[in-house]
Amino acid sequence: MDRSRTMLLAALACLGGVAVAEAGPCTRQIAEVERYIQRSTPAPGGPTAAQSIGAQLHHQPTPQTVESAESKARADAAAALDRARKADAAGDARACSKALDEAKVMYGLE
């Protein structure tokens, strides 16, 4: 191997080691959930929420209530992922795992 190629490979190995060293306790799991979201968007199957009382009483939803529920579910799922990212960056594995579990439930992964 020529010297420049050897230097390039050595530099890439060092950078890879730095990336792994800086990764948080659940970086890989966050990436997996994000890949799932990217694959499923914009297809149906976005985040979900608990059934409303109106639905339990067999009331028909209006287009506005459907859009409102979908918007809230997207916001709640995004907030759970954001909490997971923040906990991961802080090295808090427990909080990260809890937030990721919430996001997974909303996306139907668990």
N, C-alpha and C positions, 0 to 999 in steps of 0.2 A: 504494500500500500504506500502511496506517496505521502509525504509529510503533511501536506495541507488537508488531505482527506482524514488522516489520523487525528489531526488537531480538531477538525470539524466534528468528528465522531466523539471525541473526548469532551468537547464543549457541549454537545447535545446530551451526553450522558450526565454531565454536571447539572445542566438545566433541568433535566428530568428528575434528578435527585432533589433539587430545590423545590420543584413543584410538588413532589410527594411529601417532602418535609413540611411544606406549608399547608397541606390539605388538612381539613378538619376531620373530626371523628365520623362524620356521615356524608362527606363530600360525594362519595361514589353513589350512595343511595339517592341523594338529591339529583344527581345527574341522570340516574335511571328514571326517576319520576318525570323530570323535565323532558327526557327523550320520549317517554310515553305521551306526554301532553302534546309535543310537537307532532308526533305521528298521528294522533287522533284529532287534531285540529285542522280544518274546521268541521270535520265530520261529526255526526251526532255522538254523544257520549261524553260531553263535557262534565264539569263538576255537578254534583247533585246536592240536594239539601233534604232535610226531614219533610215529611208530608205535612201540609198545612191543615189547620182545623177545618177550613172550608172544604178541602178535599175529603177529609174524613166524614164530613156531613153530606157528601155526594153533591156538592155544589159544582157547577161547571165553571172552569176558569175562563177569564176573559183574556184576550191577547195582552192586555196591559199587565195582568197579574202573572201571566206566564213569563213575560219579558222581565218583570221585576224580580221574580224568583230566580230566573237564570242569571240575571245581573248580580244578585246578592250571592248566589252560589259561586260565581266566578270570582267575586271580590273576596269571599271567605276563603276559597281555595288559594288564591294568590297571597292572602295574608298569612295563611298557614305555611306556605312555601317560603315567604319572606322571613317568618319567625325561625324556620328551620335554617335558612342561610345565615341569619344573624347568630343563632346559637352555635352553628358549625364554626363560624369565624371566631367566636369567643371560646371555642373548645369545649362547649357544654354538650356532651353527648346525650345526656338524659333529656334536656329540653329540645334538642334537635330531633331526637327519635320521636318524642311526643308530637311535635309539630308535623313531622313527616307522616306519622300514623294518621293524623287528622286529614292531611292532604290526600293520602292514599284512599281513605274511606270516601272522601268527596269525589274522587275520580274513579271509584269503583275498583280499586286495585286490591282491596281487602274486604 
